[in-house]
Amino acid sequence: MQPASQSPKSSSPGLVSCTPHTEMDEAFERKLRAAVSAGWRVLIVEVGLLTLAWVAYLAIMGAHPPALLALWGPDVTWSTVAAISLEAIAIFKVALWLQAVLLAWGAVWASRLALSARSASLANRGGWPPGRRWPG
């Protein structure tokens, strides 16, 4: 059994083996980047849906079709329909802002993970002095 201070030798000569922690961080960073990328695409689709809902709201409020009031119920007025529709659009918009903030935070987190992985790999290869942090 090897002492804890010695690392096991790699199977290929000249290559420095990564620690499991670094490999796990790199895999997590890749998955986080993929999730953030997919999240931005979903956000773009949601913004399109919000725009479509707003255009539909403007068209319906301009036309005042009587069939729509019949769908809402007997005691509903156009001011009630307008208020509820605007509240729904506002809630959807707040949810989109929250999603955008979380995605931005995830993107920053992924870039910081990549930066720390790069600095660790440079230090392991001898290209960056040990004990010195990567700039930034």
C-alpha positions in Angstrom: 0.0 0.0 0.0 1.3 3.5 -0.9 1.6 6.3 1.6 -1.0 9.0 1.4 1.5 11.6 0.2 2.3 9.6 -2.9 -0.1 9.5 -5.8 -0.5 6.3 -7.9 1.5 6.3 -11.1 -0.5 6.8 -14.3 -0.7 4.1 -16.9 0.9 6.3 -19.6 4.3 7.7 -19.0 4.6 11.5 -19.1 0.9 12.1 -18.2 -0.2 13.5 -14.9 -3.2 11.8 -13.6 -6.1 14.0 -12.4 -7.5 13.5 -9.0 -11.0 12.2 -8.8 -12.1 15.6 -7.4 -10.9 17.4 -10.5 -12.5 14.9 -12.8 -15.8 15.2 -10.9 -15.6 19.0 -11.1 -14.9 18.9 -14.9 -17.9 16.6 -15.4 -20.1 18.8 -13.3 -18.9 21.9 -15.1 -19.8 20.3 -18.5 -23.2 19.3 -17.3 -23.8 22.7 -15.7 -22.9 24.4 -19.0 -25.2 22.1 -20.9 -28.1 22.9 -18.5 -27.5 26.6 -18.6 -27.4 26.5 -22.4 -30.7 24.6 -22.6 -32.1 27.0 -20.0 -31.3 30.0 -22.2 -33.0 28.3 -25.2 -36.1 27.7 -23.1 -36.1 31.3 -21.9 -36.0 32.5 -25.5 -39.1 30.3 -26.3 -40.8 31.6 -23.2 -40.2 35.2 -24.2 -41.7 34.4 -27.5 -44.8 33.0 -25.8 -45.0 36.1 -23.5 -44.9 38.3 -26.6 -47.6 36.2 -28.3 -49.7 36.5 -25.1 -49.3 40.2 -25.1 -50.3 40.6 -28.8 -53.3 38.3 -28.1 -54.3 40.5 -25.1 -54.1 43.6 -27.2 -56.1 42.1 -30.0 -58.8 40.8 -27.6 -59.0 44.0 -25.6 -59.4 46.0 -28.8 -62.1 43.8 -30.3 -64.1 42.9 -27.2 -65.7 39.7 -28.6 -68.9 38.9 -26.7 -68.2 35.2 -26.8 -65.2 35.7 -24.6 -67.3 37.1 -21.8 -69.6 34.2 -22.1 -66.7 31.8 -21.5 -65.7 33.7 -18.4 -69.1 33.6 -16.8 -72.3 35.6 -16.4 -71.1 38.4 -14.0 -67.7 39.2 -15.6 -67.0 42.6 -17.2 -64.3 43.6 -19.5 -62.4 45.4 -16.8 -62.3 42.1 -14.8 -60.9 40.3 -17.9 -58.3 43.0 -18.4 -57.2 43.0 -14.8 -56.9 39.2 -14.6 -55.1 39.0 -17.9 -52.6 41.7 -17.0 -51.9 40.0 -13.6 -51.3 36.7 -15.4 -48.9 38.3 -17.8 -47.1 40.2 -15.0 -46.7 37.0 -13.0 -45.3 35.2 -16.1 -42.9 38.1 -16.7 -41.6 38.0 -13.1 -41.1 34.2 -13.4 -39.1 34.9 -16.6 -36.9 37.4 -14.8 -36.3 35.0 -12.0 -35.3 32.3 -14.5 -32.9 34.7 -16.3 -31.2 35.6 -13.0 -30.8 31.9 -12.1 -29.4 31.1 -15.5 -27.0 34.0 -15.3 -25.8 32.8 -11.9 -25.4 29.2 -13.3 -23.4 30.6 -16.2 -21.1 32.5 -13.8 -20.7 29.4 -11.7 -19.8 27.2 -14.7 -17.2 29.7 -15.8 -15.7 29.9 -12.3 -15.5 26.1 -12.2 -13.8 26.0 -15.6 -11.4 28.7 -14.5 -10.4 26.8 -11.3 -10.1 23.5 -13.3 -7.7 25.3 -15.8 -5.6 26.7 -13.0 -5.5 23.4 -11.3 -4.4 21.6 -14.5 -1.7 24.2 -15.2 -0.4 23.8 -11.6 -0.4 20.0 -12.0 1.5 20.2 -15.3 4.0 22.7 -13.8 2.9 25.5 -16.1 1.6 27.6 -13.3 3.6 28.1 -10.1 2.1 26.2 -7.1 0.5 28.4 -4.6 -0.4 31.1 -7.1 -3.9 31.7 -8.1 -5.1 32.1 -11.7 -5.7 35.8 -12.5 -9.2 37.0 -12.2 
